[in-house]
Amino acid sequence: MILDLRIPMGLMFSITGFILTVFGLATAGNRELYARSMGINANLWWGLVLLVFGLTMYLTGRRSQKQMEKNPPSPTEEGSVRRGH
């Protein structure tokens, strides 16, 4: 089984995005916290960006892995690959 790197990366970004989104929603009314960012709830917006990016990575990785399971690559013979000699 070949693990597509997009799956764990997508999970990592999704979890981080979820945590930031929840924190941004929990602190939405705190004007003092967001005074440095001109009143923009950066935690909420970047959490949503990371969540969407992570889910996209995860879903494309899963789709690719399912296609690999359906159509596995044919094994190459050792003698068929020529090296730079």
N, C-alpha and C positions, 0 to 999 in steps of 0.2 A: 504494500500500500504506500503510495506516494502522497505525502501531506503537502498541500498547497500552502505556501507561506502567507497568502492573503487571509486564511481562516484565523490563525491566532492573532495576526495584526488587526484584523477587523474586530475580533472580540476585545482586544486591548483598547482600541479607540472607542468602541461602543460603550464599554464600561466606564471609561474616563468621561466620555460625553454625557452619559447618564448621570454620573455623580455631579458634574458641573451644572447640568440642567436642573437637577433637583435643588442644588444649592442656590442657583439663580432664582428659581421660583420661590424658595423659602425666604430669600432676602430681597424680594422684589420691592417692598415698600421702604427699605432703608436708604434714605437719601444721603446720609453721611458716608455710607460705604461706597457709593457710586459717585461721589462728588469729584473724585480725581479723574474719572472717565467721562466727565461732562454729563453726568446723569444717565449714561448708557449702561444697561445691565450686561456687562461684558461676559459675566459667567453664564448667563442664560443663552446669549447668542452664540458664543464659542462652544458651549456645551451642545447646542443643537447642530452646529457645523460638524463637530467631532462625531456626534451620534449618527448623522446622515452618512458621513464619510466611512465610519466603521461598519455600518450596516451594508453599505455598497460593497466594501472590500469583502466582507464576510459572505454576502450572497453571491458575488462573482466567483469567489473561491470555491464555494460549495457547488455551484453550477459546473465549474470546470472539473472538479473532482468527480462529480457524477458522470460527466462525459468520459473521463478517463476510465472509470469503472466499466462503462458500457463498451467502450472501444479501447482496450489497452494497447499501448504501442508494441509493435512486434520487436522481439529481442534481436539485437544485431549480433552478427557473428564477429568474433575477435579478428579473424583474418580479413574481413571485408573492409575494415577501416585502415586506410594507409596513413601513416604519419609522414612528416616532412622529410623522409629519407629518399 
